[in-house]
Structures are given as structure tokens and as C-alpha cells.
């Protein structure tokens, strides 16, 4: 799989990636390479967008996609609003 960074300046071959993780700031997705170098793949304004992007990458890897481009934040916010509107939430009713 080839990953394009959010800003479009890096193409990363997953064959050379050791691990992908949320940065210490909890707003960035970073990768460590087998060669011991690292890079930032994406940076978002909040943790929820960052986590959503990492989950999207996981789904692309799981489905064996050939190419993945990190989603833009504006697109994610629209998708997240739609999905949260459509999901039901368990409510506490106070009973047993």
C-alpha cells in the first residue's frame, strides 16, 4: 500500500513502515520506518479527527487497498456529524 500524507508532500510505501501511531500531541499521525527514520503523515485540529483518520487507515489496510490518502478535516467533520446523527445512543433508565 502507498500512503499519501495529508499535505500531499510525502508518499510512503507501507512495506518500509514499522509502526504508525498518534503523536504525543494527540493531533498528529506519525510513522516510524524500518530504517529508524520517522515522519508526520497528518496533523488535525483535535484528537477525534486524528483518531478517525487512523481508523480510516486501518480499514484501508484491512481491506488491502493499494492507495490511501488521509482525509481532509472538512470532509471528516461532515461524515462524523452524519454518522453520529444516525447512530443510536444507549440511555440510562435507572432501572435494573
Secondary structure, 3 states (H helix, E strand, C coil): CEEECCCCCCEEEHHHEEEEEECCCCCEEEEEECCCCEEEEEECCCHHHHHHHHHHHHHHHHCCCCEEECCCHHHHHHHHHHHHHHCCCCCCCCCC
